[in-house]
């Protein structure tokens, strides 16, 4: 069969051009969405009397039959038919005859492909919201078990102050909560219907776009046909959100890699999420978090790629926009795979509480509390800060830690020190007194987890 658009041409398309311009190798992923859009469109055509209702029913039956064939992997998509829309339309005409050609009445491939991508991203975004919540639940599960487990908190990757391990984990809960809110908010813009905009200027047929929106579950209809067929903001937003999610996954993955190293030994990842070395039998490699960290780069590339495609495009549709799909598919699939692995990996990891506690006992992360102690005794903070700096230097030179110093040694630096300094320096006390809202005290962490669970249960 010749091209469905070939009437104006006198030569066959060059085979290399066919291969270079065809999108069917990747946009066949949109088959389900393409058929859904066509079913709604033809239902509207029949209801509006644009085509006979019996023709509309015949086309719908044909489309359902093609969907069943696709579900059974009985359809071979062809390069010469260019894209998913032309492949399905050609199959339809072969199945039900010339009546199938009426399906394209009142629409263009331009508004059709835009509709397909809106439908695809609506489904994927909804699925990703659930997967993000699964990660959040895994974080909460571990946090509940480790409210009283203490870990060094870091700034500049230097030990700073001890914190509850639950508090550290919950920091990621809130990152993912913002990610989830971004996904939810993006649905408002994904849920715009472009179908009915034609190639760029609308159609002469008396179509009912509101009816199509109702059938497909769209909340808003594009009010400008040129914008409708050329808008890819909703994909840019998805790629941007996806990149931010992968940033958070990567940051957490980096912590898991560090914590599971011989140098830290704060956690042990379950064997099912690690691999071995082909030459060193003792190795247990954290390949999953490493690969999650590595896959972040491809999501950034997909975002930058589409931004670059769009930046110089005049209105309305241009063939450049064919480059919008592969990055979108790749980011969606990367996010799905990453989140599906992250949740069970967090749930199954073993936390080495004793190792974490030992680390806290062998650092100077309680130094700030000495400064606060002196301030409560009446010393200005800046003077207290200088005193503590000298005490820490003395302890390092003496190969001691702050809890190991004798009271006489403290009093060399200030007469304000008393026996109560040792209570102040105890790690549990250091954590428990940080009881301001959002702080790391057990009381505040428990309230934080309660708030997080309320968020999830809404």
PyMOL commands that set and color helices and strands:
alter all, ss='L'
color gray80, all
select helices_A, chain A and resi 6-8+15-21+24-47+53-71+79-81+84-96+98-104+109-145+165-190+209-216+225-230+233-259+271-273+287-310+319-348+353-361+367-376+381-397+402-404+407-411+421-425+427-432+442-457
alter helices_A, ss='H'
color red, helices_A
select strands_A, chain A and resi 150-155+158-164+192-193+220-221+267-268+350-351
alter strands_A, ss='S'
color yellow, strands_A
deselect
rebuild
show_as cartoon
